[in-house]
Amino acid sequence: MQDKTTPEDQKNQQKKDRFEGLHNYAKYSGLAFQMIAIILITVWAGTKLDKLFLMETPVFTIILSLFGVAAAIYTAVKDFIKIK
């Protein structure tokens, strides 16, 4: 059996594949920026709380940064499952 695709069909498929690649790139780069933002906000909040309570050791920074990493991973996994 012979494949009955025309050159126009092949060109349309190439455009579709290219668009799909750009679409995936946008989704995953947005996810990365979202993770970075979550971590940076929690670390910033931790440093502000340490300064507010005059802490010698950065307890709030450590706790909130670990929380931020966990929240970023949770968000990434949740979004990744939703994407698939």
URHU-V392347 format. One record per residue. N is the residue number from 1. RES is the residue in one letter. PSI is psi as a letter, one per 30 degrees, with the letter a starting at -180 (none if undefined). Layout:
<<N	RES	PSI> <N	RES	PSI>>
This chain:
<<1	M	k> <2	Q	k> <3	D	k> <4	K	h> <5	T	k> <6	T	l> <7	P	e> <8	E	e> <9	D	e> <10	Q	e> <11	K	e> <12	N	e> <13	Q	e> <14	Q	e> <15	K	e> <16	K	e> <17	D	e> <18	R	e> <19	F	e> <20	E	e> <21	G	e> <22	L	e> <23	H	e> <24	N	e> <25	Y	e> <26	A	e> <27	K	e> <28	Y	e> <29	S	e> <30	G	e> <31	L	e> <32	A	e> <33	F	e> <34	Q	e> <35	M	e> <36	I	e> <37	A	e> <38	I	e> <39	I	e> <40	L	e> <41	I	e> <42	T	e> <43	V	e> <44	W	e> <45	A	e> <46	G	e> <47	T	e> <48	K	e> <49	L	e> <50	D	e> <51	K	e> <52	L	e> <53	F	g> <54	L	h> <55	M	k> <56	E	e> <57	T	k> <58	P	i> <59	V	e> <60	F	e> <61	T	e> <62	I	e> <63	I	e> <64	L	e> <65	S	e> <66	L	e> <67	F	e> <68	G	e> <69	V	e> <70	A	e> <71	A	e> <72	A	e> <73	I	e> <74	Y	e> <75	T	e> <76	A	e> <77	V	e> <78	K	e> <79	D	e> <80	F	e> <81	I	e> <82	K	e> <83	I	e> <84	K	none>>
